[in-house]
């Protein structure tokens, strides 16, 4: 949109949550400076543009790690552990994966700054909810936080390959065959490589 400070844009709700912005003839143009995209993440690493998104190149970026943990809970519709707690778990307990998080105890949560018994109990209730209540396979795949892989996409993929077959191909290292299969799923062709690379990267968490 080539935005400048003072420009007027229109925000339109798309789906359930995420809006998108656009301009039309009714929008007032500002006379301020052009808005420049940031070049560096808050962690200090470079930001690179991928498919109209800015991504931090640092795989150990605390924002990326806590964001992935938050996505895990959001996609599984498990309430009680949000973004601020996920960041605290990384900062104070060095939790980097959902597997590590699901192994935490009430005492672990009570060791966090500002956590009392009630808060620790609530966090454990959220973990027990994940461990005991059935979840669909698409929601679990979506919870891995892989780009372009959300529940709707996962459902399409599972129309052409079962989850057991998918894991078998990952275990055998047969990335090319898995890409070929996933490309046959409706509307997945252009993102197949990215999805498969993400599945291989998150294989241990998935299993």
C-alpha positions as CSV (number, residue, x, y, z in Angstrom):
1,X,0.0,0.0,0.0
2,X,3.1,2.2,0.2
3,X,1.9,3.7,3.5
4,X,2.9,7.1,4.9
5,X,2.3,8.5,8.3
6,X,-1.1,10.1,8.3
7,X,-2.6,7.9,5.6
8,X,-6.1,6.6,6.1
9,X,-6.7,2.9,5.4
10,X,-9.7,0.6,5.8
11,X,-9.6,-2.4,8.1
12,X,-11.9,-5.3,7.1
13,X,-12.6,-8.3,9.2
14,X,-11.6,-11.6,7.4
15,X,-12.7,-14.8,8.9
16,X,-13.0,-15.0,12.7
17,X,-10.2,-12.8,13.9
18,X,-7.6,-11.4,11.6
19,X,-8.4,-8.2,9.7
20,X,-6.6,-6.9,6.6
21,X,-6.0,-3.4,5.5
22,X,-6.5,-1.8,2.1
23,X,-7.0,1.6,0.5
24,X,-9.7,2.9,-1.9
25,X,-10.7,6.2,-3.4
26,X,-12.4,7.3,-0.1
27,X,-9.2,7.1,1.9
28,X,-7.4,10.3,2.8
29,X,-3.7,10.5,2.0
30,X,-1.4,11.8,4.6
31,X,1.7,14.0,4.1
32,X,4.0,12.4,6.5
33,X,7.1,10.3,6.0
34,X,7.0,6.9,4.4
35,X,6.7,4.1,7.0
36,X,9.8,1.9,6.8
37,X,9.8,-1.7,7.8
38,X,12.1,-2.7,10.6
39,X,15.3,-4.4,9.6
40,X,16.1,-6.1,12.9
41,X,14.2,-8.1,15.5
42,X,14.1,-7.0,19.2
43,X,16.5,-9.9,19.8
44,X,19.0,-8.1,17.5
45,X,18.9,-10.6,14.6
46,X,18.1,-9.6,11.1
47,X,14.5,-9.7,9.8
48,X,13.9,-11.2,6.4
49,X,10.8,-11.0,4.3
50,X,9.1,-14.3,3.4
51,X,5.8,-14.3,1.6
52,X,4.9,-10.8,2.7
53,X,5.9,-11.6,6.3
54,X,8.9,-10.4,8.3
55,X,10.7,-13.3,10.0
56,X,13.5,-13.3,12.5
57,X,16.4,-15.4,11.2
58,X,17.5,-16.4,14.8
59,X,16.1,-19.8,15.6
60,X,16.8,-19.1,19.3
61,X,14.9,-15.8,19.3
62,X,12.8,-15.7,22.5
63,X,9.9,-14.1,20.6
64,X,9.8,-17.0,18.1
65,X,10.1,-19.7,20.8
66,X,7.5,-18.2,23.1
67,X,5.2,-17.5,20.1
68,X,5.5,-21.2,19.0
69,X,4.5,-22.3,22.5
70,X,1.6,-19.9,22.5
71,X,0.4,-21.3,19.1
72,X,0.5,-24.8,20.6
73,X,-2.1,-23.8,23.3
74,X,-4.2,-21.6,21.0
75,X,-4.6,-24.3,18.3
76,X,-5.5,-26.9,20.8
77,X,-8.1,-24.5,22.3
78,X,-6.5,-25.0,25.7
79,X,-7.0,-21.8,27.8
80,X,-5.1,-20.7,30.8
81,X,-1.5,-20.5,29.5
82,X,-1.1,-17.5,27.2
83,X,1.7,-15.5,25.6
84,X,3.1,-13.8,28.8
85,X,3.3,-17.2,30.6
86,X,5.0,-18.8,27.7
87,X,7.6,-16.1,27.6
88,X,8.1,-16.5,31.3
89,X,8.6,-20.2,30.9
90,X,11.3,-19.6,28.4
91,X,13.0,-16.8,30.3
92,X,13.0,-18.6,33.7
93,X,12.9,-22.3,33.0
94,X,14.3,-22.4,29.4
95,X,11.3,-24.2,28.1
96,X,11.5,-24.3,24.3
97,X,9.1,-27.1,23.1
98,X,5.6,-28.2,24.0
99,X,7.0,-31.6,25.0
100,X,9.1,-30.0,27.7
101,X,6.1,-27.8,28.8
102,X,3.8,-30.8,29.2
103,X,6.2,-32.4,31.6
104,X,6.2,-29.5,34.0
105,X,4.8,-30.0,37.6
106,X,2.9,-27.7,39.9
107,X,6.1,-27.0,41.7
108,X,7.8,-25.9,38.5
109,X,5.0,-23.3,37.9
110,X,5.2,-22.1,41.6
111,X,8.9,-21.4,41.0
112,X,8.0,-18.7,38.4
113,X,8.1,-15.1,39.5
114,X,4.7,-14.0,40.7
115,X,3.1,-17.5,40.6
116,X,1.2,-18.5,43.7
117,X,-0.6,-21.8,44.4
118,X,-3.8,-20.8,42.6
119,X,-2.0,-19.7,39.4
120,X,0.1,-22.9,39.4
121,X,-3.0,-25.0,39.8
122,X,-4.7,-23.3,36.9
123,X,-1.7,-23.9,34.7
124,X,-1.6,-27.6,35.6
125,X,-5.4,-27.8,34.8
126,X,-4.6,-26.5,31.3
127,X,-1.8,-29.2,30.9
128,X,-4.1,-31.9,32.1
129,X,-6.8,-30.7,29.7
130,X,-4.3,-31.3,26.8
131,X,-3.1,-34.7,28.1
132,X,-6.5,-36.1,28.8
133,X,-9.1,-34.7,26.4
134,X,-9.2,-36.0,22.8
135,X,-8.0,-33.8,20.1
136,X,-8.4,-34.2,16.3
137,X,-5.2,-35.0,14.3
138,X,-5.6,-31.8,12.2
139,X,-5.7,-29.6,15.4
140,X,-2.5,-31.4,16.6
141,X,-0.7,-30.8,13.3
142,X,-1.8,-27.2,13.4
143,X,-0.5,-26.8,16.9
144,X,3.0,-27.6,15.7
145,X,3.2,-24.0,14.5
146,X,4.4,-24.8,10.9
147,X,3.9,-22.1,8.3
148,X,1.0,-22.7,6.0
149,X,-0.2,-25.7,8.1
150,X,-3.4,-25.0,9.9
151,X,-6.3,-27.3,10.7
152,X,-8.1,-26.8,7.3
153,X,-4.9,-27.5,5.4
154,X,-4.1,-30.5,7.6
155,X,-7.5,-31.9,6.9
156,X,-6.9,-31.8,3.2
157,X,-3.5,-33.5,3.6
158,X,-5.1,-36.3,5.7
159,X,-7.4,-36.9,2.8
160,X,-4.4,-38.1,0.7
161,X,-2.3,-39.7,3.5
162,X,-2.9,-41.1,6.9
163,X,-1.1,-39.8,9.9
164,X,0.7,-43.2,10.4
165,X,1.9,-43.2,6.8
166,X,3.0,-39.6,7.2
167,X,5.1,-40.4,10.3
168,X,6.5,-43.5,8.6
169,X,7.8,-41.5,5.7
170,X,9.3,-38.9,8.1
171,X,11.0,-41.7,10.0
172,X,12.4,-43.2,6.8
173,X,13.7,-39.8,5.7
174,X,11.7,-40.0,2.5
175,X,11.1,-36.2,2.1
176,X,10.7,-36.3,-1.7
177,X,7.9,-38.9,-1.6
178,X,6.0,-37.1,1.1
179,X,6.2,-33.8,-0.9
180,X,4.9,-35.6,-3.9
181,X,1.9,-37.0,-2.0
182,X,1.1,-33.8,-0.2
183,X,1.1,-31.9,-3.6
184,X,-1.9,-34.0,-4.6
185,X,-4.0,-32.5,-1.8
186,X,-6.4,-29.8,-2.8
187,X,-4.8,-26.4,-3.0
188,X,-1.5,-27.5,-1.3
189,X,0.9,-27.7,-4.3
190,X,2.8,-24.5,-3.9
191,X,3.3,-24.9,-0.1
192,X,4.1,-28.6,-0.1
193,X,7.9,-28.2,0.3
194,X,7.5,-25.7,3.2
195,X,5.0,-27.9,5.0
196,X,7.1,-31.1,4.6
197,X,10.3,-29.3,5.8
198,X,8.3,-28.1,8.8
199,X,7.0,-31.6,9.5
200,X,10.5,-33.0,9.4
201,X,11.8,-30.3,11.7
202,X,8.9,-30.9,14.3
203,X,8.9,-34.7,13.9
204,X,9.8,-35.5,17.5
205,X,7.2,-33.0,18.9
206,X,4.6,-34.5,16.5
207,X,5.3,-38.1,17.6
